């Protein structure tokens, strides 16, 4: 196959896995899984050949993979990940950059790049990925998809290569809101009814976005606002989202070094220079500095959660802009992204992104963040808003 149906072009390595579905909930839906999820009998590569070489084959499937297959999903392949899942671009120097079907010539977003590309190209219905700093939300926005980062700790990460455990979550991508909610019925624990009635537009988050993006989101915002009892605007971070992003960067980087530093020094892997630079930065963070930043991160978490109480939803652009052209994303791009994505990460909160606008025929996402544990309610709300 070639063109838009070529699996390799979309970061998809086809697999032949027997159907295991005991439930019809996801019957017939095609599933792809990011190269950080263990699959029994196969090594997990984490987007890097040296990781693949230095780790044994998995003894069993990751728990979430088993759950989705037993719910009827047909597992059609494994997908490219950015190395160690430590990037938001989707450009893998070993395995290539999966195509962005909705924005040709532009990056798909990472690190769940192949998962997003395979779903956007129609090669799969569910792309299973992970989100630490935005690795579901960013590619969803860039590729015109629905995506969810669940409440931290709510979905099992057993059998998943970690990056920064205090922020790691398992998430998923779909082309429609109904499928996004169906997956949630399988992976999320039962929850009582919760009404999300009050919408808060985060002015400092919208200020982080390009003016064209703010304009492109206006029609969707007008439609969404009609569904809520009240709509208000407010600033979330009085000290600035850039400062929050800086604190997040230190804490996340320290966690990455704690998780992978020994392997990195022992192996000296071939790795993208940008990722290597971030790892070296992580290695130089002092104990005193990370302890201070973790204390500040806890205060930010309390502040965020105090503003996301029962029934309240925060609204913000998913990314500051449309997908950059391949090779054009730089450290400034990452910093701008982190100013938006760090909110749910620091708060440990669920966030859903949905396609809500286009600029230059490139998609752009709008996000909703809910109280901790409101994942099912957010999914139901999204399914109503984007039906």
C-alpha positions as CSV (number, residue, x, y, z in Angstrom):
1,X,0.0,0.0,0.0
2,X,1.1,3.6,-0.7
3,X,0.1,7.1,0.1
4,X,-2.4,7.8,2.9
5,X,-3.0,4.1,3.4
6,X,0.6,3.0,3.8
7,X,1.0,1.8,7.4
8,X,4.8,2.5,7.5
9,X,4.2,6.1,6.4
10,X,2.0,6.6,9.4
11,X,4.3,5.0,11.9
12,X,2.4,1.7,12.1
13,X,4.0,-1.7,12.4
14,X,1.2,-4.2,11.6
15,X,0.7,-7.1,14.0
16,X,-1.2,-10.3,13.8
17,X,-2.9,-10.8,17.1
18,X,-5.8,-13.2,17.6
19,X,-9.2,-11.7,18.5
20,X,-9.8,-12.1,22.3
21,X,-12.9,-10.1,22.8
22,X,-15.3,-11.5,25.4
23,X,-17.3,-8.3,25.3
24,X,-19.0,-6.5,22.4
25,X,-18.4,-3.0,23.8
26,X,-15.5,-2.3,21.4
27,X,-16.3,-5.0,18.9
28,X,-14.8,-4.4,15.5
29,X,-12.9,-1.2,16.6
30,X,-9.3,-1.4,15.4
31,X,-6.6,-0.7,18.0
32,X,-3.0,0.5,17.7
33,X,-0.6,0.7,20.6
34,X,2.3,3.0,21.1
35,X,5.8,1.4,21.4
36,X,5.9,1.8,25.2
37,X,3.2,-0.8,25.9
38,X,4.4,-4.4,26.6
39,X,3.1,-7.1,24.3
40,X,3.8,-10.7,25.4
41,X,6.7,-12.3,23.5
42,X,7.9,-9.1,21.9
43,X,10.5,-6.5,23.1
44,X,9.2,-3.0,23.8
45,X,11.3,-0.4,22.0
46,X,10.3,2.9,23.6
47,X,11.2,4.5,20.3
48,X,14.9,3.8,20.5
49,X,16.9,0.9,19.0
50,X,19.3,0.8,22.0
51,X,16.4,0.5,24.4
52,X,15.1,-2.4,22.3
53,X,18.5,-4.0,22.3
54,X,19.1,-3.8,26.0
55,X,15.7,-5.0,27.2
56,X,14.2,-8.5,27.1
57,X,10.9,-9.5,25.5
58,X,7.8,-8.9,27.6
59,X,6.3,-11.8,29.6
60,X,2.8,-10.4,29.4
61,X,0.7,-7.7,27.7
62,X,0.3,-4.4,29.4
63,X,-2.9,-4.5,31.5
64,X,-4.7,-1.8,29.4
65,X,-3.9,-3.7,26.2
66,X,-5.5,-6.8,27.7
67,X,-8.6,-4.8,28.8
68,X,-9.2,-3.3,25.4
69,X,-8.7,-6.6,23.6
70,X,-11.0,-8.4,25.9
71,X,-13.6,-5.7,25.3
72,X,-13.5,-6.6,21.6
73,X,-11.0,-4.2,20.1
74,X,-9.0,-5.8,17.2
75,X,-5.3,-5.1,17.8
76,X,-3.8,-4.2,14.3
77,X,-0.4,-2.8,15.2
78,X,2.2,-1.1,17.2
79,X,3.1,2.5,16.5
80,X,6.1,4.8,16.6
81,X,6.9,6.7,19.7
82,X,9.3,9.6,20.2
83,X,12.4,8.2,22.0
84,X,11.6,7.4,25.6
85,X,8.4,9.4,25.0
86,X,10.5,12.5,25.9
87,X,9.4,14.8,23.1
88,X,6.3,16.6,21.8
89,X,7.2,16.7,18.1
90,X,6.7,13.2,16.7
91,X,10.1,13.2,14.8
92,X,11.9,10.0,15.4
93,X,15.4,10.0,13.9
94,X,15.5,6.2,13.8
95,X,12.0,5.3,12.5
96,X,11.0,8.5,10.8
97,X,8.3,11.1,11.2
98,X,4.7,9.6,10.8
99,X,2.7,11.7,8.4
100,X,0.1,14.1,9.6
101,X,-2.9,13.4,7.3
102,X,-4.7,16.6,8.3
103,X,-1.7,18.8,7.9
104,X,0.7,17.5,5.2
105,X,4.3,18.6,5.6
106,X,3.8,19.4,9.3
107,X,4.7,17.3,12.4
108,X,2.0,15.0,13.8
109,X,3.0,15.8,17.4
110,X,4.6,13.5,19.9
111,X,5.3,11.4,21.6
112,X,2.2,9.4,20.6
113,X,2.9,10.3,17.0
114,X,2.2,7.0,15.3
115,X,-0.9,6.4,17.4
116,X,-2.3,9.8,16.2
117,X,-1.2,9.3,12.6
118,X,-2.7,5.8,12.3
119,X,-6.0,7.0,13.6
120,X,-6.1,10.2,11.6
121,X,-5.3,8.2,8.4
122,X,-8.2,5.8,9.1
123,X,-5.9,2.8,9.7
124,X,-7.2,2.5,13.2
125,X,-10.2,3.6,15.3
126,X,-8.4,3.8,18.7
127,X,-4.8,4.9,19.2
128,X,-3.5,3.9,22.7
129,X,-0.7,6.2,23.9
130,X,0.7,7.9,27.0
131,X,0.6,11.5,28.1
132,X,3.2,13.0,30.5
133,X,3.7,16.5,29.2
134,X,1.1,16.5,26.5
135,X,1.8,13.4,24.3
136,X,-1.8,12.6,23.7
137,X,-3.2,16.2,23.8
138,X,-0.6,17.8,21.4
139,X,-0.9,15.2,18.6
140,X,-4.7,15.2,19.0
141,X,-4.7,18.9,18.4
142,X,-2.2,18.8,15.5
143,X,-4.0,15.9,13.8
144,X,-7.7,16.9,14.3
145,X,-8.5,14.1,16.8
146,X,-10.2,13.6,20.1
147,X,-7.9,12.7,23.0
148,X,-7.9,12.3,26.7
149,X,-5.4,12.5,29.5
150,X,-7.1,10.9,32.4
151,X,-6.9,11.8,36.1
152,X,-3.4,10.8,37.2
153,X,-3.4,7.3,38.6
154,X,-6.9,6.4,37.4
155,X,-5.8,4.1,34.5
156,X,-3.3,1.4,35.1
157,X,0.3,1.9,33.8
158,X,1.3,-1.7,34.5
159,X,3.4,-3.0,31.6
160,X,4.1,0.6,30.3
161,X,7.6,2.0,29.9
162,X,7.7,5.0,32.4
163,X,9.0,8.4,31.7
164,X,8.3,10.5,34.8
165,X,6.0,8.4,37.0
166,X,4.6,11.4,39.0
167,X,3.1,12.7,35.8
168,X,2.7,9.7,33.5
169,X,-0.8,8.7,32.3
170,X,-2.2,6.3,29.8
171,X,-4.5,8.1,27.2
172,X,-6.2,7.4,23.9
173,X,-7.1,9.1,20.6
174,X,-10.1,8.6,18.4
175,X,-11.7,10.4,15.4
176,X,-15.1,10.8,17.2
177,X,-16.2,11.6,20.7
178,X,-18.4,8.5,20.9
179,X,-15.5,6.1,20.5
180,X,-13.5,8.1,23.0
181,X,-16.2,7.6,25.6
182,X,-16.5,3.9,24.7
183,X,-12.9,3.3,25.5
184,X,-13.4,5.1,28.8
185,X,-16.1,2.7,29.7
186,X,-13.5,-0.1,29.5
187,X,-10.5,1.6,31.1
188,X,-12.0,3.9,33.7
189,X,-13.4,2.8,37.1
190,X,-17.1,3.1,37.7
191,X,-18.2,6.6,38.9
192,X,-21.3,8.1,40.2
193,X,-23.2,10.7,38.2
194,X,-21.6,14.1,38.1
195,X,-23.0,17.2,36.5
196,X,-20.5,19.6,34.9
197,X,-22.5,22.9,34.8
198,X,-20.1,25.8,35.0
199,X,-17.5,26.8,32.4
200,X,-14.4,28.9,33.1
201,X,-12.4,30.3,30.2
202,X,-8.8,30.6,31.2
203,X,-7.8,34.0,30.0
204,X,-4.0,33.5,30.6
205,X,-4.2,30.2,28.7
206,X,-6.0,31.9,25.7
207,X,-3.4,34.6,25.8
208,X,-0.7,32.0,25.2
209,X,-2.3,31.1,21.9
210,X,-1.7,32.8,18.6
211,X,-4.3,35.5,17.8
212,X,-5.4,33.5,14.7
213,X,-6.0,30.5,16.9
214,X,-8.1,32.5,19.3
215,X,-10.2,33.7,16.4
216,X,-10.5,30.2,15.0
217,X,-11.9,28.8,18.3
218,X,-14.5,31.5,18.7
219,X,-17.4,29.7,16.9
220,X,-16.8,26.5,18.9
221,X,-16.6,28.5,22.2
222,X,-19.9,30.2,21.4
223,X,-21.7,26.8,20.8
224,X,-20.1,25.1,23.8
225,X,-21.0,28.0,26.1
226,X,-24.7,27.5,25.5
227,X,-24.5,24.1,27.2
228,X,-23.4,25.4,30.6
229,X,-25.4,27.1,33.4
230,X,-22.8,29.8,33.8
231,X,-19.7,31.0,31.8
232,X,-17.0,33.1,33.3
233,X,-13.4,34.2,32.5
234,X,-10.5,34.2,34.9
235,X,-6.7,34.1,35.2
236,X,-5.5,30.7,36.6
237,X,-1.9,31.4,37.4
238,X,-1.3,34.8,39.0
239,X,2.5,34.3,38.8
240,X,2.2,33.3,35.1
241,X,1.9,30.1,33.2
242,X,5.5,30.4,32.0
243,X,6.6,30.1,35.6
244,X,4.4,27.1,36.2
245,X,5.9,25.5,33.0
246,X,9.4,26.2,34.3
247,X,8.6,24.5,37.6
248,X,7.0,21.6,35.8
249,X,10.1,21.2,33.6
250,X,12.5,20.9,36.5
251,X,10.3,18.4,38.4
252,X,9.6,16.3,35.3
253,X,13.2,16.3,34.2
254,X,14.4,15.2,37.6
255,X,11.9,12.3,37.5
256,X,13.1,11.3,34.0
257,X,16.7,11.2,35.3
258,X,15.6,9.2,38.4
259,X,13.9,6.7,36.1
260,X,16.3,6.4,33.2
261,X,19.6,8.0,34.2
262,X,21.4,4.8,35.1
263,X,20.4,3.2,31.8
264,X,21.4,6.3,29.9
265,X,24.9,6.5,31.4
266,X,25.4,2.7,31.1
267,X,24.2,2.4,27.5
268,X,25.2,5.8,26.0
269,X,22.4,5.3,23.5
270,X,22.1,6.8,20.0
271,X,19.4,9.4,20.6
272,X,18.0,12.6,19.1
273,X,20.2,15.5,20.0
274,X,17.2,17.5,21.4
275,X,16.3,14.6,23.7
276,X,19.9,14.0,24.7
277,X,20.1,17.7,25.6
278,X,17.0,17.4,27.8
279,X,18.4,14.3,29.5
280,X,21.8,16.0,30.2
281,X,19.9,18.9,31.6
282,X,18.0,16.5,33.9
283,X,21.2,15.0,35.1
284,X,22.5,18.3,36.3
285,X,19.5,19.2,38.5
286,X,20.6,19.3,42.2
287,X,18.8,17.6,45.0
288,X,18.1,20.9,46.6
289,X,16.7,22.4,43.4
290,X,14.3,19.5,42.7
291,X,13.2,19.4,46.3
292,X,12.4,23.2,46.2
293,X,10.6,22.8,42.8
294,X,8.6,19.8,44.0
295,X,7.4,21.8,47.1
296,X,6.3,24.6,44.7
297,X,4.6,22.1,42.4
298,X,2.6,20.8,45.4
299,X,1.4,24.4,46.1
300,X,0.4,24.8,42.5
301,X,-1.5,21.6,42.6
302,X,-3.4,22.8,45.6
303,X,-4.1,26.1,43.8
304,X,-5.4,24.4,40.6
305,X,-7.6,22.0,42.5
306,X,-9.1,24.7,44.6
307,X,-10.3,26.3,41.3
308,X,-11.6,23.1,39.8
309,X,-14.3,22.0,42.2
310,X,-17.4,19.9,41.7
311,X,-19.4,20.9,38.5
312,X,-16.7,23.3,37.2
313,X,-14.8,22.9,33.9
314,X,-11.8,24.9,32.8
315,X,-11.5,25.7,29.1
316,X,-8.3,26.5,27.2
317,X,-6.7,26.0,23.8
318,X,-5.0,22.6,23.6
319,X,-1.9,24.0,21.9
320,X,-0.7,27.6,21.2
321,X,-0.8,27.1,17.4
322,X,-1.2,24.6,14.6
323,X,1.4,22.0,13.9
324,X,4.8,23.4,13.0
325,X,6.4,22.3,9.7
326,X,8.6,19.3,9.9
327,X,12.0,20.3,11.3
328,X,10.8,23.7,12.5
329,X,9.8,23.0,16.1
330,X,12.4,24.2,18.6
331,X,12.9,24.7,22.3
332,X,10.6,27.8,22.2
333,X,7.9,25.7,20.6
334,X,8.2,23.2,23.5
335,X,8.2,26.0,26.1
336,X,5.0,27.5,24.7
337,X,3.3,24.0,24.7
338,X,4.3,23.3,28.3
339,X,2.7,26.6,29.4
340,X,-0.6,25.0,28.4
341,X,-0.1,21.3,29.0
342,X,1.5,21.7,32.5
343,X,-1.9,22.7,34.0
344,X,-3.4,19.3,33.9
345,X,0.0,17.7,34.6
346,X,0.6,19.7,37.8
347,X,-3.0,19.3,38.9
348,X,-3.2,15.6,38.2
349,X,-6.5,16.4,36.4
350,X,-8.4,14.9,33.5
351,X,-8.3,16.8,30.2
352,X,-10.1,16.2,27.0
353,X,-9.1,17.8,23.7
354,X,-11.5,18.0,20.7
355,X,-11.0,19.5,17.2
356,X,-12.6,22.9,17.2
357,X,-11.1,25.0,14.4
358,X,-8.8,25.3,11.4
359,X,-6.0,27.6,10.4
360,X,-4.6,27.3,6.9
361,X,-6.6,24.1,6.6
362,X,-4.7,22.7,9.6
363,X,-6.7,21.5,12.7
364,X,-6.6,23.0,16.1
365,X,-7.9,21.7,19.4
366,X,-9.9,23.1,22.3
367,X,-9.6,21.5,25.8
368,X,-11.8,20.9,28.8
369,X,-10.2,20.2,32.2
370,X,-12.4,18.8,35.0
371,X,-12.2,18.0,38.7
372,X,-10.2,14.9,39.7
373,X,-12.1,11.7,38.9
374,X,-14.6,13.5,36.6
375,X,-13.3,11.6,33.6
376,X,-16.5,9.8,32.7
377,X,-18.5,13.0,33.1
378,X,-16.1,14.9,30.8
379,X,-16.4,12.1,28.2
380,X,-20.2,12.3,28.4
381,X,-20.1,16.0,28.1
382,X,-17.7,15.9,25.1
383,X,-20.0,13.3,23.4
384,X,-22.9,15.7,23.8
385,X,-21.0,18.8,22.7
386,X,-19.5,17.1,19.6
387,X,-22.3,14.8,18.6
